[in-house]
Amino acid sequence: MRICVFGAGSVGGYLAGFLARGGAEVSVVARGAHLAAIRADGLRVETPDETVVARVAAGDDPADLGPQDAVLVTVKAPALPSVGAAIAPLLRPDTPVAFIMNGIPWWYFHAHGGALDGRQLPLLDPNGGLQRAVGPHRAIGGIFWPACSSPAPGVVRLLTGFGRGTVLGEPDGRSSARVLALADAFRAGGLPIAVADNIRALIWRKLLFNLSAGPMCVLTETPVLRTYAEAASVLCSRAMVTEAAALVRAIGIDPDVDMGAIMDSNAQLMHRPSILQDLEASRPMEIDALYTVPLEMARMLGVPTPTLDLIVALIKVKARARGLYAG
């Protein structure tokens, strides 16, 4: 199976390395020092149990890699316009594209049903580039739970204590042949994988977990557990999850929130969320996919979110001051 991973950073690199080990013909779209290191020494994937070095085709121009049986897009949301502009050479008429990303996906309302079916999200797909180049009919939803980092060019590392793996799902809930084929490739590489018939519900479940501490980590620039050192921060965390869960219910999805489990997990989690890592590395931040679009949905459905509104506004001020958000 020819699989291209578009965005071979910490998440994409981890998946690419193990997919290659499982026998898939893997290529990656990368850039800069990371690309140079992969070309020179291979893609090195470190886990608590083993190290895998994969020799994969790598380039910064998808036209050099050719048509694929499947594409995994693992970039951060601000890079989606560049994906839309460049992805066409990777696609045959039947090539599926799995978007394994944080937050609300650009295709969210495809095959949604009801009055919102087909609604587009221009904040996530400016000028409709993905709509034209990929088309929502190709899209497969993806969620990645483990925490990864990229400590050096050409190196990705799976952090300890995270193991729920990847979830894939069709927007319409079908167990299609294409999503099952991708899942088989994951299994061949030893990657934990699940196929879900409720991918939107699971996207929201992960987003609720992210919202429980990620916004406070951005403001404080500390790991999750340190935000829980103050009682008021714990109350703020509860309020953000409660507001977001009300939005999810208004959309018609059971958020299945275990508030106690979220609070207990965060109180022990010495992890810097990816959006904080982006802030610290001066990379564009996924503010719209994680925060702005959900809050727009809340306004559309009449769900009050006063705590989230304030915290997100402060995050935008901070990100703009550092030149990391122009929205």
Residue pairs with C-beta under 8 A, 6 or more apart in sequence:
1 24
1 25
1 69
1 70
1 181
1 185
2 24
2 25
2 27
2 67
2 68
2 69
2 70
3 19
3 24
3 25
3 26
3 27
3 68
3 69
3 70
3 71
3 72
3 182
3 185
4 26
4 27
4 28
4 29
4 62
4 65
4 68
4 70
4 71
4 72
4 90
5 12
5 13
5 15
5 16
5 19
5 26
5 27
5 28
5 29
5 71
5 72
5 74
6 12
6 28
6 29
6 62
6 71
6 72
6 73
6 74
6 75
6 83
6 87
6 90
7 29
7 30
7 73
7 74
7 75
7 76
7 79
7 83
8 16
8 28
8 29
8 30
8 34
8 38
8 43
8 58
8 74
9 30
9 34
9 74
9 75
9 150
9 156
10 148
10 149
10 150
10 156
10 157
11 74
11 100
11 144
11 148
12 28
12 72
12 74
12 75
12 100
13 28
13 34
13 43
13 45
13 148
13 150
13 156
14 45
14 146
14 148
14 156
14 158
15 72
15 74
15 100
15 144
15 166
15 186
15 191
16 26
16 28
16 43
16 54
16 56
17 43
17 44
17 45
17 52
17 53
17 54
17 56
17 156
18 45
18 52
18 186
18 189
18 190
18 191
19 26
19 185
19 186
19 189
19 191
20 26
20 43
20 54
20 55
20 56
20 189
21 52
21 54
21 189
21 190
22 185
22 186
22 187
22 188
22 189
22 190
22 191
23 188
23 189
24 185
24 188
24 189
26 54
26 56
26 57
27 56
27 57
27 58
27 59
27 65
27 68
28 38
28 43
28 56
28 57
28 58
28 59
29 58
29 59
29 60
29 62
29 65
29 86
30 38
30 58
30 59
30 60
31 60
32 153
33 153
34 150
34 153
34 154
35 58
35 59
35 60
36 153
36 154
37 152
37 153
37 154
37 155
38 56
38 58
38 154
39 58
40 154
41 53
41 154
42 53
42 54
42 55
42 56
42 154
43 53
43 54
43 55
43 56
43 58
43 154
43 156
44 51
44 52
44 53
44 154
44 155
44 156
45 51
45 52
45 53
45 54
45 155
45 156
45 157
45 158
46 155
46 156
46 157
46 158
47 157
47 158
48 158
48 160
57 65
59 65
61 86
62 86
62 87
62 88
62 89
62 90
63 89
65 89
65 90
66 89
66 90
67 89
67 90
67 91
67 92
67 95
68 90
68 91
68 92
68 95
69 95
69 181
70 95
70 96
70 97
70 98
70 178
70 181
70 182
70 185
71 87
71 90
71 91
71 95
71 96
71 97
71 98
72 97
72 98
72 100
72 142
73 80
73 83
73 87
73 97
73 98
73 99
73 100
73 101
74 100
74 101
74 144
75 82
75 83
75 101
76 101
76 102
76 274
76 278
76 283
76 284
76 286
77 101
77 102
77 103
77 124
77 286
77 288
77 289
77 290
78 284
78 285
78 286
78 288
79 284
80 106
80 124
80 125
80 129
80 130
81 125
81 126
81 127
81 129
83 129
83 130
84 125
84 129
84 130
84 132
84 133
84 134
85 129
85 133
87 97
87 133
87 134
88 133
91 97
91 133
91 134
91 138
94 178
95 138
96 138
96 139
96 140
96 178
96 179
96 182
97 134
97 138
97 139
97 140
98 139
98 140
98 141
98 142
98 168
98 182
99 105
99 106
99 107
99 139
99 140
99 141
99 142
100 142
100 143
100 144
100 166
100 168
101 142
101 289
102 206
102 207
102 210
102 274
102 275
102 286
102 289
102 290
103 203
103 207
103 210
103 286
103 288
103 289
103 290
103 291
103 293
103 294
104 121
104 124
104 203
104 207
104 289
104 290
104 293
104 294
104 297
105 124
105 139
105 141
105 203
105 289
106 121
106 124
106 125
106 130
106 131
107 130
107 136
107 139
107 141
107 171
108 121
108 200
108 203
109 116
109 117
109 118
109 119
109 120
109 121
110 118
110 136
110 137
110 139
110 171
111 117
111 136
111 170
111 171
111 172
112 118
112 119
112 171
112 200
120 128
120 131
121 293
122 128
123 288
123 292
123 293
123 296
123 327
124 288
124 289
124 293
125 131
136 171
139 171
140 168
140 169
140 170
140 171
140 178
140 179
140 182
141 168
141 169
141 170
141 171
141 199
141 200
141 203
142 166
142 167
142 168
142 169
143 166
143 167
143 199
143 202
143 203
143 206
144 165
144 166
145 162
145 163
145 164
145 165
145 166
145 167
145 206
146 158
146 159
146 162
146 163
146 164
146 165
147 158
147 159
147 161
147 162
147 271
148 156
148 157
148 158
148 159
149 156
149 157
149 159
149 277
150 156
150 157
151 157
159 271
163 192
164 192
165 191
165 192
165 193
165 194
166 186
166 191
166 192
166 193
166 194
167 193
167 194
167 195
167 196
167 199
167 202
168 179
168 182
168 183
168 193
168 194
168 195
168 196
168 199
169 179
169 195
169 196
169 197
169 198
169 199
169 202
170 176
170 179
170 199
171 199
171 200
173 197
173 198
173 199
174 197
175 195
175 197
179 195
180 195
183 193
183 194
183 195
186 192
186 193
187 193
196 202
200 253
201 253
201 254
201 255
201 256
204 248
204 251
204 253
204 255
205 255
205 256
207 244
207 290
207 294
208 241
208 244
208 245
208 248
208 255
208 257
208 262
209 262
210 273
210 290
211 240
211 241
211 244
211 290
211 291
211 308
212 237
212 240
212 241
212 262
212 263
212 266
213 224
213 227
213 228
213 237
213 266
213 269
213 273
214 273
214 275
214 276
214 290
215 240
215 291
215 308
215 311
215 312
215 315
216 227
216 233
216 236
216 237
216 311
217 223
217 224
217 227
217 272
217 273
217 275
217 276
218 273
218 275
218 276
218 279
218 285
218 315
218 318
219 311
219 314
219 315
219 318
220 226
220 227
221 276
221 279
221 280
223 269
223 270
223 271
223 272
224 266
224 269
224 270
224 271
224 272
224 273
225 266
225 267
225 268
225 269
225 270
227 233
227 237
227 266
228 234
228 237
228 263
228 266
228 267
234 263
236 307
236 311
237 262
237 263
237 266
238 259
238 263
239 307
240 307
240 308
240 311
241 257
241 259
241 262
242 259
243 298
243 303
243 304
243 305
243 306
243 307
243 308
244 255
244 294
244 305
244 308
245 255
245 257
246 303
246 304
246 305
247 294
247 297
247 298
247 301
247 303
247 305
248 254
248 255
249 255
250 298
250 301
250 302
250 303
251 297
251 301
272 280
274 286
275 285
275 286
275 287
275 290
277 283
278 284
278 285
278 286
278 324
279 285
279 318
279 319
279 322
279 324
282 322
282 323
282 324
283 324
284 324
284 325
285 319
285 324
285 325
287 312
287 315
287 316
287 319
287 325
287 327
288 327
291 308
291 312
291 315
292 312
292 327
294 308
295 305
295 308
295 309
295 312
298 304
298 305
298 308
316 325
316 327
319 325
320 326
